[in-house]
Amino acid sequence: MAEDAVRKMASQLSKANVKGPGIMGLGGGLLAVGVLAYGMTDVLFNVDGGHRAVVFNKIVGVRKGVYNEGTHFKFPFIEKPVIYNVRSKPRNISSPTGSKDLQMVNITLRVLSTPQISKLPELYQNYGTDYDERILPSIVNEVCKAVVAKFDASQLITQRDDVSRLIRQRLVERAREFFIELPDVSITHLTFGKEYTAAIEAKQVAAQEAERAKFIVEKAEQERRAIIIKAQGEAESAKMISDAIADNPSFLTLRTIEAARENAKYLTRSNNRLFIDSNILLFNNLNNIQTEVPTPANNSESE
C-alpha cells in the first residue's frame, strides 16, 4: 500500500517537472521525503501473542532466526516478515480404510497440531504457511490404513484404546518428520459398512432371544422344583399328622379346639350380634371323637 502511494507521488512529480527547474527541485524533495517516510514505517513489524515470525530476505533468502512476540526491526524494501500462528489448531480428518477381515471402516480422527517453533524457517522453505493442509491429510490416511489393517472389525471395537494409542504413536513420529507437533490425537468416530452393521444387529437380536429362551427354561425348572418340594412337604405333613393321631388320639381333639378358637376370633370381630351354636364352633365334633381313658390298675389282691 505504501509502495503504491510512493509510486503515485513520483508519477505526479514527474509530470510537474515540465513546468521548470524550480518545480523539479521541489518535486525531488517531496519524493525524498515520501521515500524516507515509507522507509521509517517499513522498518518495524509486530508479532502478536501466540504467533512467531520468520523473515524472507530478497537477497539471501529465508533468514535462520525465529522472531518471538513483540516489535522487531527489518531492512525496508528487501525484507518481508512471515507470521505463523503457533497455537494448537484442531482438525477433523476422515479416512476410509479396510480391516484385517476385509470389512470397510470409516474412521475419523481429531488432531491438534502446532508447528515446531525452532524449525519454522525450514517449514516455510519447504511447505509454506499452509503446511497443515498439505501434510496432515496425507499422513493421517497413511497411518490409519496401516494400523487398521492389523485388526479385525470386532477387535476395532473391543480394543479401541489399543488402536487409538498405536495410531497416535505412529502419527506423532510421522508428523515430526515434517516439523509438526501433535499434542493430541483421538478417535472420534468409527463406523462400518451397512452389511456389517446389519449383521451385528442380527447377531445381537439372536443373542437376546437365546437369553430370553434360557430364562424361560430356567423359570419353568424352578417352578417344577417348587411344586415337587411343596408336594413333598404336604405329604410329609400328612404323614406326621397321621402318625400323631395314631399315637395319641387326643391330638385330633386339640386340633378341633384350635380350629374352633380361630373361628371364634373372627366372629368376635363383627359388629353384629350373633347367635351361634356348637356346630359353628365345631364343638359338636368332640362327641364323635372316642378317647380312651385308662383305668387305674387294682393293686389289691383278693384273698
C-alpha positions in Angstrom: 0.0 0.0 0.0 2.8 2.4 0.9 4.8 1.5 -2.2 1.8 2.3 -4.4 1.5 5.7 -2.7 5.2 6.4 -3.3 4.9 5.4 -7.0 1.8 7.6 -7.4 3.6 10.6 -5.8 6.6 10.0 -8.1 4.4 9.9 -11.1 2.7 13.2 -10.2 6.1 14.9 -9.5 7.5 13.7 -12.9 4.5 15.3 -14.6 5.2 18.5 -12.7 8.8 18.7 -13.9 7.8 20.2 -17.2 6.9 23.5 -15.5 10.5 24.4 -14.8 13.7 23.6 -12.8 12.3 25.1 -9.6 9.4 22.9 -9.6 11.6 19.9 -10.4 13.7 20.7 -7.3 10.6 20.8 -5.2 9.3 17.6 -6.6 12.6 15.8 -5.9 12.5 17.0 -2.3 8.9 15.8 -1.8 9.9 12.4 -3.4 12.8 12.1 -1.0 10.5 12.9 2.0 8.0 10.3 0.8 10.6 7.6 0.4 12.0 8.4 3.8 8.6 8.2 5.5 7.8 4.9 3.8 11.2 3.5 4.9 10.5 4.6 8.5 7.2 2.8 8.6 8.6 -0.3 6.8 11.5 -0.8 9.2 9.3 -2.2 12.0 6.9 -5.1 12.3 4.9 -6.6 15.2 4.4 -10.2 16.2 1.1 -10.8 18.2 0.6 -13.2 21.1 0.6 -16.8 20.1 2.5 -16.2 16.9 6.0 -16.3 15.6 7.7 -14.8 12.6 10.4 -15.6 10.1 11.9 -13.1 7.7 12.4 -13.5 4.0 15.3 -11.5 2.5 15.2 -10.8 -1.2 18.9 -11.1 -1.4 19.9 -14.1 0.8 16.5 -15.8 1.2 14.9 -17.0 4.4 16.8 -15.9 7.5 17.5 -18.6 10.1 16.3 -16.8 13.2 12.7 -17.0 14.6 11.2 -13.8 15.9 9.1 -14.0 19.2 6.2 -11.9 20.2 6.8 -8.1 20.2 8.1 -5.4 17.8 11.2 -6.1 15.7 13.4 -4.3 13.1 13.9 -5.3 9.5 15.5 -3.8 6.4 13.0 -1.9 4.4 12.2 -2.8 0.8 14.3 -6.1 0.9 12.9 -8.0 3.9 9.4 -9.3 4.5 8.1 -10.9 7.7 6.1 -14.1 7.5 3.8 -14.6 10.5 2.9 -18.1 11.8 0.2 -19.0 14.3 1.8 -21.4 16.7 -1.3 -22.1 18.8 -2.7 -25.7 18.7 -5.3 -25.9 16.0 -8.0 -28.7 16.0 -8.7 -30.5 12.8 -11.1 -33.4 12.0 -9.8 -35.8 9.3 -11.8 -38.8 8.0 -10.1 -41.8 6.5 -12.0 -44.7 4.8 -10.0 -47.9 5.1 -10.3 -51.7 5.4 -9.8 -54.0 8.4 -7.9 -57.3 8.5 -11.0 -59.3 7.7 -11.7 -57.0 4.7 -14.5 -55.0 6.3 -14.9 -51.4 5.2 -14.2 -49.0 8.1 -14.7 -45.2 8.2 -12.5 -43.7 10.9 -12.4 -40.0 11.9 -9.6 -38.5 13.9 -9.5 -35.2 15.8 -5.9 -33.9 15.6 -4.4 -31.0 17.4 -1.4 -29.7 15.5 1.2 -26.9 16.0 4.5 -26.2 14.2 7.9 -26.8 15.7 9.0 -23.2 16.6 12.7 -23.9 16.1 12.0 -25.3 12.6 9.8 -22.5 11.3 12.4 -21.3 8.7 12.7 -24.9 7.2 8.9 -25.3 7.4 8.4 -22.1 5.4 11.1 -23.0 2.9 9.6 -26.5 2.2 5.9 -26.3 2.8 4.8 -22.6 3.2 2.3 -21.2 5.6 -0.5 -23.8 4.7 1.6 -26.7 5.9 -1.3 -28.4 7.7 -3.4 -28.5 4.6 -0.6 -30.1 2.6 0.7 -32.6 5.2 -1.8 -33.8 7.7 -4.5 -35.4 5.4 -1.9 -37.5 3.7 -0.1 -38.8 6.7 -3.3 -39.4 8.6 -4.6 -41.6 5.8 -1.3 -43.4 5.5 -1.1 -44.2 9.3 -4.8 -45.1 9.6 -4.7 -47.6 6.7 -1.5 -49.2 8.1 -2.8 -49.6 11.7 -6.5 -50.6 11.0 -5.3 -53.3 8.6 -3.8 -55.1 11.6 -7.1 -55.6 13.4 -10.3 -57.4 12.7 -13.6 -55.4 12.7 -14.6 -56.8 16.1 -11.1 -56.0 17.5 -11.5 -52.4 16.4 -14.4 -52.2 18.9 -13.2 -54.3 21.8 -9.6 -53.0 21.6 -10.3 -49.4 20.7 -7.9 -48.0 23.3 -5.0 -50.0 21.8 -5.9 -48.9 18.2 -6.0 -45.2 19.3 -2.7 -45.5 21.1 -1.0 -47.1 18.2 -2.4 -44.6 15.7 -1.3 -41.7 17.9 2.2 -43.1 18.4 2.9 -43.6 14.7 1.2 -40.3 13.6 3.3 -38.3 16.1 6.5 -39.9 14.8 5.4 -39.3 11.2 4.5 -35.7 11.7 7.8 -34.8 13.3 9.5 -35.6 10.0 7.6 -32.6 8.7 8.4 -30.3 11.7 4.9 -30.6 13.1 4.0 -31.5 16.7 0.7 -33.3 17.5 -0.3 -32.7 21.2 -3.4 -34.8 20.9 -4.8 -37.5 18.6 -8.1 -39.2 19.3 -10.6 -41.3 17.5 -14.0 -39.5 17.4 -16.0 -41.8 15.1 -15.6 -45.4 14.0 -18.3 -46.7 11.6 -18.5 -49.9 9.5 -20.3 -50.7 6.2 -24.0 -51.2 6.1 -23.7 -55.0 5.6 -21.5 -55.5 8.6 -23.7 -53.2 10.8 -26.8 -55.2 9.8 -25.0 -58.5 10.6 -24.0 -57.2 14.0 -27.6 -56.1 14.8 -29.0 -59.5 13.7 -26.4 -61.2 15.9 -27.4 -59.1 18.9 -31.1 -59.8 18.4 -30.4 -63.6 18.2 -28.3 -63.4 21.3 -31.1 -61.6 23.2 -33.7 -64.2 22.0 -31.4 -67.0 23.2 -31.0 -65.4 26.6 -34.8 -65.0 26.8 -35.4 -68.6 26.0 -32.8 -69.7 28.5 -34.6 -67.6 31.2 -38.0 -69.2 30.4 -36.5 -72.7 30.7 -34.9 -71.9 34.0 -38.1 -70.3 35.2 -40.1 -73.4 34.3 -37.5 -75.6 36.0 -37.7 -73.6 39.2 -41.5 -73.7 39.2 -41.3 -77.5 38.7 -38.9 -77.9 41.6 -41.2 -75.7 43.8 -44.2 -77.8 43.0 -42.3 -81.0 43.9 -41.0 -79.6 47.1 -44.5 -78.3 48.1 -46.0 -81.8 47.3 -43.3 -83.5 49.3 -43.9 -81.1 52.2 -47.6 -81.7 52.2 -47.1 -85.4 52.1 -44.7 -85.3 55.0 -47.1 -83.1 56.9 -50.0 -85.5 56.3 -47.8 -88.4 57.4 -46.8 -86.6 60.6 -50.5 -85.8 61.4 -51.5 -89.4 60.7 -48.7 -90.7 63.0 -49.7 -88.2 65.7 -53.3 -89.3 65.6 -52.4 -92.9 65.7 -50.0 -92.4 68.6 -52.3 -90.0 70.5 -56.0 -89.8 69.6 -56.3 -86.6 71.7 -54.3 -84.8 69.1 -57.4 -84.6 66.9 -59.4 -83.1 69.8 -56.6 -80.5 70.2 -56.7 -79.5 66.5 -60.5 -79.2 66.7 -60.3 -76.9 69.7 -57.7 -74.8 67.9 -60.0 -74.5 64.8 -62.9 -73.5 67.0 -60.9 -70.9 68.7 -59.8 -69.5 65.3 -63.4 -69.3 64.2 -64.5 -67.6 67.4 -61.7 -65.0 66.9 -63.1 -63.9 63.5 -66.7 -64.0 64.7 -66.0 -61.7 67.7 -64.6 -59.0 65.4 -68.0 -58.5 63.8 -70.1 -55.5 64.8 -73.3 -57.6 64.5 -74.9 -59.6 67.3 -74.6 -63.2 66.5 -76.2 -66.3 67.9 -74.2 -69.4 67.3 -74.3 -73.0 68.3 -71.7 -75.6 68.8 -71.9 -76.7 65.2 -70.3 -73.4 64.0 -67.5 -73.7 66.5 -67.0 -77.3 65.7 -67.6 -78.4 69.3 -70.1 -80.9 68.1 -67.2 -83.0 66.7 -65.9 -83.5 70.2 -68.6 -86.0 70.9 -67.6 -88.1 67.8 -64.0 -88.5 69.0 -63.5 -91.5 71.1 -60.8 -91.2 73.6 -59.7 -93.9 75.7 -59.4 -93.1 79.4 -57.0 -95.5 81.1 -58.5 -97.2 84.3 -56.3 -97.4 87.3 -54.9 -100.8 88.0 -56.2 -102.7 91.1 -53.2 -103.4 93.2 -55.2 -105.2 95.9 -55.3 -109.0 95.8 -58.5 -110.8 96.8 -57.9 -113.2 99.4 
